[in-house]
C-alpha cells in the first residue's frame, strides 16, 4: 500500500474536526491561563496555549499503516529469493543516493525511496501469497478426482444418472477447478514477480544515471510509480482468489 504524504494525511475530515473541536479550544484556554498563573509573560502564555492546541491537532493526523514485511525464513524459493532481491535493490537505490551531494536531484531521488518502500512491501505481500498458494497445491491431488470423474462419465455415457451420481460429479469437478485456479494464480505470481524483479534492477541502474547527471529523473519517477501500480494490481488479483481458497487453509498476509 502506497504511503500517503503528511500533507495528504493532514487535510482530512478527522483533522478538520480536531482543529475546531471544543476540546482543543478548552485546552488552549486552560494552558494559556495556567501559564499566566505560574508567572509566564502575557506574550508567552498564548504561545503555550497554541502549542497545546497544536499538539492535540497533530495527534489526530492519521498515521501511515506500517508496511507489510514478510518473514523470509517462512518462505520457500522462489518466493524467498524475490523478497531478498527486492530488498537488496532498495538498499542499492539508497546507496546511490548516499553518493550524491545535496541538491534538486538528490532531493528527487530521496522522495522516491518512499515509493520504493511501497513496492518492496507489495512484493513481500505477493511473495507471501504466492508461497501460500504453492503450499496449497502440494496438499491438493487433482489426479484422483480427474480419474474418478472420467470413470463416472464413461459409465453413464448415453444414459441417465442418479441425483447422487450427478452431485458426486459436480463435487469432483469443483475440486479440479479449485486446483486449476490455485495453480494459475501461483504461476501468474511467479512469472510476474520474476519480471518485476528485473524492473527493480533497471530502476537502480537508472538512478545511477540520474546521480551522474546523465539520466532523466522525471522519467525515473514515472517508472517507479508504474512499478508500484503493477505490483498493487498483481496483489489485488491474487487477493481475489481468497474467497475460492479459504476452505483450503489459505490466509492473506496482514498489514498495511
C-alpha positions, 0 to 999 in steps of 0.5 A, spaced: 500 500 500 502 506 497 504 511 503 500 517 503 504 524 504 503 528 511 500 533 507 495 528 504 494 525 511 493 532 514 487 535 510 482 530 512 475 530 515 478 527 522 483 533 522 478 538 520 474 536 526 480 536 531 482 543 529 475 546 531 473 541 536 471 544 543 476 540 546 482 543 543 479 550 544 478 548 552 485 546 552 488 552 549 484 556 554 486 552 560 494 552 558 494 559 556 491 561 563 495 556 567 501 559 564 499 566 566 498 563 573 505 560 574 508 567 572 509 566 564 509 573 560 502 575 557 506 574 550 508 567 552 502 564 555 498 564 548 504 561 545 503 555 550 496 555 549 497 554 541 502 549 542 497 545 546 492 546 541 497 544 536 499 538 539 492 535 540 491 537 532 497 533 530 495 527 534 489 526 530 493 526 523 492 519 521 498 515 521 501 511 515 499 503 516 506 500 517 508 496 511 507 489 510 514 485 511 514 478 510 518 473 514 523 470 509 525 464 513 517 462 512 518 462 505 520 457 500 524 459 493 522 462 489 518 466 493 524 467 498 529 469 493 524 475 490 523 478 497 531 478 498 532 481 491 527 486 492 530 488 498 537 488 496 535 493 490 532 498 495 538 498 499 542 499 492 537 505 490 539 508 497 546 507 496 546 511 490 543 516 493 548 516 499 553 518 493 550 524 491 551 531 494 545 535 496 541 538 491 534 538 486 536 531 484 538 528 490 532 531 493 528 527 487 531 521 488 530 521 496 522 522 495 522 516 491 525 511 496 518 512 499 515 509 493 520 504 493 518 502 500 511 501 497 513 496 492 518 492 496 512 491 501 507 489 495 512 484 493 513 481 500 505 481 500 505 477 493 511 473 495 507 471 501 501 469 497 504 466 492 508 461 497 501 460 500 498 458 494 504 453 492 503 450 499 496 449 497 497 445 491 502 440 494 496 438 499 491 438 493 491 431 488 487 433 482 489 426 479 484 422 483 478 426 482 480 427 474 480 419 474 474 418 478 470 423 474 472 420 467 470 413 470 463 416 472 462 419 465 464 413 461 459 409 465 453 413 464 455 415 457 448 415 453 444 414 459 441 417 465 444 418 472 442 418 479 441 425 483 447 422 487 451 420 481 450 427 478 452 431 485 458 426 486 460 429 479 459 436 480 463 435 487 469 432 483 469 437 478 469 443 483 475 440 486 479 440 479 477 447 478 479 449 485 486 446 483 486 449 476 485 456 479 490 455 485 495 453 480 494 459 475 494 464 480 501 461 483 504 461 476 501 468 474 505 470 481 511 467 479 512 469 472 510 476 474 514 477 480 520 474 476 519 480 471 518 485 476 524 483 479 528 485 473 524 492 473 527 493 480 534 492 477 533 497 471 530 502 476 537 502 480 541 502 474 537 508 472 538 512 478 545 511 477 544 515 471 540 520 474 546 521 480 551 522 474 547 527 471 546 523 465 539 520 466 532 523 466 529 523 473 522 525 471 522 519 467 525 515 473 519 517 477 514 515 472 517 508 472 517 507 479 510 509 480 508 504 474 512 499 478 508 500 484 501 500 480 503 493 477 505 490 483 498 493 487 494 490 481 498 483 481 496 483 489 489 485 488 488 479 483 491 474 487 487 477 493 481 475 489 482 468 489 481 468 497 474 467 497 475 460 492 481 458 497 479 459 504 476 452 505 483 450 503 487 453 509 489 459 505 490 466 509 492 473 506 498 476 509 496 482 514 498 489 514 498 495 511 
